[in-house]
């Protein structure tokens, strides 16, 4: 196991050798040094997953299908994901977080922008995820998606309070917090207003699902707004540099309105396809678009491949192979430069083999994957604990 106090790394035998000192790419190397022989393979910036749900980490371990197959997006939420989040308890969330984070690092993903939901376990839930990130060495931006879908405004206020508590107590070199809402169609205007006020009070943006499905548009229109984006703006609940996940049903003018520093739009190709919500046809070529997985494994190469395939299927000639908005997002949250291999940039790096599998991964100047293996933990122990927690979690789901 590597020492957590090592302060410098050098990636050698690459086209351009790179040094990382005190968490930052440096033009000079200072001792003590760990030298990594990369065998002529290039070093690249670590990937950013700009929108995910770490709590879903146990879902691939045999989560049963609902007894009544869903026929639309709302039924998918109600019969699957909203039951899963209500069934979470501390041990299952810890196991899900450790598994998701560990596998993300093994995929070469160095930052997770998470959107958490566990309505029956709100207070302290973000600390469980944060602990997993710090244990394994993952950079993360965390928040709780406040909602009224189970317990009305009291539930929403508890979710917003959890965001505030975390922001005020867990600021570190690896962790940042945000304020979040699940989606506007699960919240009253009162909750949206409070979320906006809290963002301004804490000097953070908002993270929210937006226009993922037509149901979100129809709800906003029933409330007298043109759409969910206009609703947030009208209620002063969309601080600049907020994260809008999905945006499938945003029109070209609405996507353009988010340009600049208003918001980062997050494309989630595999999730959009799996939930049959559509394809965001106006995202192509936009600099303020990032790539997320919405709870799918944080394998960003697979997400990029899915984006390429779906873009071709939908005739999107302007699609970006690798939307870069995720680096902008992390730049803003950590007040550093990410996604560049230049002196002064953050030392979040990955070296892959010829097949694209990560060999070495470095986060904040710390080596977290070496020779394809986790440095700080045993992946088999993490997987065994996840399997042990999955069975009772799925039993609780079935009883809801």
N, C-alpha and C positions, 0 to 999 in steps of 0.2 A: 504493500500500500504506500502511495506517495505521501510525502509530508505536506500538510496544508499550509506550511509557512514558506514554501519555496516561492521565490520572488521573481525568477526569470526563466524563460524557456528560449531555446533556439531551434528553429526548423531548418535543417540542413539538407544538402543534396536536392534542393528544389531549384527551379529556374531562377528564382530570386530569393535567397535565404532571408528569413524573417526572424526577428528577435522580439520577445514580449517581456517587458520589465514592469513590475508593479501594476499589472493589469492593462498595460498600454503598449501598443506597438512602438518600438524604439529603433532609432538609427544606431544605437550602441548597445552592447551586451555587458551586463554587470553580474558578477558572481553573487550567490551561488546559481549555477546553471544546470538545467536538465536539457540535454541535447537529444533531439528526435530526428533520426535518419528517415527522411521521407522518400528516399530512393527515386529521385527525379520526379516525384509527383508534386503538382502544384498545391499550394495552400490557398484556401478560399475562405471568405467570411462565413461564419456560422449562419444557418438559416433562421428566420423569424417566422413563427406561427402566429399570425396577427389576430386570430380569433379562434378560441377552442373552449372545450368543456372538460377539464381534467377529471371532474367527478364521474365521467362516463368510462373511466379506465377499465372497469371490470366488465363492461357490456360485451366485449368479444369473447368472454369466457363462458359462453353457453346461456346467455340471457334468453329466456323462453319468449317465443312469439306471443302476442296477445291472443286471448281466446276468440275475440272477434276481430278479424283483419280490418285495419283502418282503410277507408276509401278516400280520405282527403288529408290535408296537412294538419288541420286542427285535431282530427282523430288520431293521427300519429303522435302528436304531442300528448293528448289526453290518455291514450292507451299504452304508451310506451314511456316517453321521456319524463312526463310529469309524474308518473308512478315511480320511476326509478329515483328521481330526486327526492320524493317524499319518503322513500324507504331507506335512505342513507342514514347511517349512524357513524360515530367517530371511528371505530375500527375499519369499517368498509370504505369510508372516505380516505383514511390514511393509506389503506392498501391500494385503492384506485390511484391516488396521487403518486405514490412511490412507483407503481408500475408504469403509469403514463409518462412520468418525468424520466424514468430510467430508459424507457424505450425511445423517447424523444431524443435523448442525448446519443443513444446508439445509432439514431438516424442522422446525426449531425445537426440537429436543431438546438440552438443555444439560447433562444428566448421564446417563452410562451406568454402570450397575452390571453389570460384566462377570464372566463365569464362564469362564475359559480352560482349554483342554485341548490339549496337543500332546505326547503321550507319548514321542516320539522326540526331543524338543527341549524339555527342561524348564528347565534352569538358564539364567536370563537371559531367558526368553521374555516375562515380564511387562514387562521394560524396553522391549522392542520395541513393545508396545502403548502403554505409558506415553509413549514418545517421540512416537508419532503423536498422542496426545491433547494433549501439551504443544505440539507443532508447530502444531496447528490451533486450539488453545484450548478443548478439551473438558474439562469436569469429569468425573472418573471414579473409581469404586471398583473395584479390580482384585484378582483372586485366581486361584490355580491349583486346579482341581478334582482333588484327589488321588484315585487309584484303584489297585486291584490287578488290573485286568482284563487287563493285558498282562504285567507283570513282578512280580506279587506284592507283598509288603510293601516290598521295596526300591524299587519304583516309587512306591508310596504315600508312603514317607518322602521321596523326592526331591521329590515334589509339595508336601508340607508344608514342606520346607526352602525351596522357592522362595517360598512364601507368606511365610515368616518373613524371608527375605532382603529381599524387596521391602518389607515393612512397616518394616523397620529402616533402609532406605536411600532410599526414594522418597516420603517424606512431604512434601507441598507444598500450596500454596493450591488446586491443582487435583486433587491425587491423594491417595487413601487406599487402604489395603490391608485385606484380610480373610483369614481362613483358610477353605479350602473343601474339600469332598469332592464327587466326581462325584455319586454316589447311594449310599445305604447298601448296596444289593444288590451293588455292586462292591467292597465293603470288608469286611474282617474286623472283629470286635469290637476287636482290638488297634489297628487303625488308627483306629477311631472314638474310642477312649480317648485315643490320642495327639493327635488333632485337638482334642478338648476340653481337654486339658492345655495345648496350644499356644495356644489361644484365651485361656485364663486368664493364661498367662505374658505374652502380648503385649497383653492388654486389648482384644481385638477379638471380634466375633461370628463365627458360622459361616454360610457360604453353601452350600446343598446342594439338589439336586433331591430332592423328597420326594413319595411317593405319586402320581407322575405316571402310572404304569400299575399295573395289578393285580399285575404281576410283582414290584414292590417290596414289596407287602403280603405276597404268598406267600413271598418270601424271608425276610422278618422272622419270619413265623409258623413257617417251617421251623427257624429258629434259636431258637424258644421265646418270641418276643415277640408281643404283641397286634398290633403293626404297626410300621412304621419310625419313627413319631414316638415311640412308647413305647420303642423300642430306643435311640434317641438319649438320651432322658431317663434311662433306666435306667443307661446307661453314662456319664452325666454329660458328654455330648458335645453338649449344646445350650445354649450360653450365652444369656443374655437378649439380646433384640434381634437374634436371628439371622434369616437370610433363608431361607424355605422356598419353593422355586420349584415351581409347579404345584399340588400339593395336591389334585389332581382327586378322589382316592379317600379323602379325609378325611371322616369322619362329622361330624355337627353338633357333637357333644360335643368332638371333637378340634379343630375350628375354634375353638370357644369356649375351649378350654384354652389356645390361643395368644394369646388376647386380652390386652390390657395390654402388658407389655414383654417377654413371652416370645419372640415371633417376629412378623415381618412375612410374610404370605402373599402370593405373587405370582401373579396371574392372567395367563395367556398365551393369549388366545383363538385367534389364528390358528394357533399351533403346536399347541395341543391338538386343533383341528379337523383340521389337516393330518396329524397322527400318529394320529388316530382313537382317542385315549385317553379321551375323554369330556368332561363339563362339570362344573366344581366347583359344585354346586348350593347349597352352604351358604355361599358367599362373599358373597352379596348383602347390602348394607347394613352390612357390617363395616368399621369404621374402620381395622383393621389389615391391610387388603388393598391391594396396590399393583398397578400394571399394567406388564407386561414384554412382550417380543416373542420371547424365546428364540432369537435369531439372525435372525429376520425383520428386514427393514429397520426402522430406528428412527423410523418414521412413526407417531407416537402418535395422530394423528387417525384414521388407518386402523384402528389397534388398537382405539380406542374404538368405532368404527363396527362392527367385527367383534364386540365384546363386546355391543353393543346387539342386533345381529341374533341372535347365539347365545342371549342371555338370553331373547329373545322366543320363539325356537324351543323352548327348554327350559322355558318357563313360569315363568321366574324373575322375579317381580314386584318383588323387592327389589334387583335389580342396580343398581349405581352407574354413571352415565354416565362418570365419571372418578374411579376409585378414588384416594384421596389419600394412601395409605400410603407412596407413593414419597417424598413430601416429608418425612414423618416419618423415613424411613430416612436421607435425606441430611442432615437436621437432626442426627441422632445421629452420623453419621460425621464431619461437618465442624464440629460444635459451633457451628452458626449457624442462623438461621431462613431457610427456603426456602418458596417457594410463596405469598408474600404481597407485596403492593405497598405496604409501609409502611416508614417510616424505620427503619433498623437491620437490615432484611432483606437477604439476599444479592442482589447485582446480576446475577442470571441472568434475562434478560428476552427477550421476543420480540414483534415487531409483525407482524401478518399483514394481507394484503390482503383484499378482500371475498370472494375464493374460498378463503380459508384458507391461501394460500401465504405463507410467511415473507418479510418484506421486510428487517427488521433483526433481528439476534440478538446478544445481549450475554451474555458469561459472565465472572463475577467482575469485572465492571466494564470488561471489554475487548470492543470491537466485533469480532466474528468473522464476521458476515455483514452486508453493507451493500448495499442495493438488490438483494437476491436473489443476491448473489455472495459467494463466500468472500473474506475479507480477507487471510488469511495464505498462501494457496496457490491454484494454478490447478486447478480441478476437472477440466479436460480432461487435464492432465498426470497427475493422480492416476488417472483412468480408463484412460488409455493404459497406464500402468505395471501397473495391475490386470489388464488384458487380456493383457499380455505375460507376467505371472506365472501366470495361470490355466491356460494350456495345459500347461506342464510339471507343474504341481500335479496336474491331472487325469490326466496320463499316469502319474505316480507312484501315484495312487490305483488306476488300472486294473491296475498291476503287483502290488498287494498281495494 
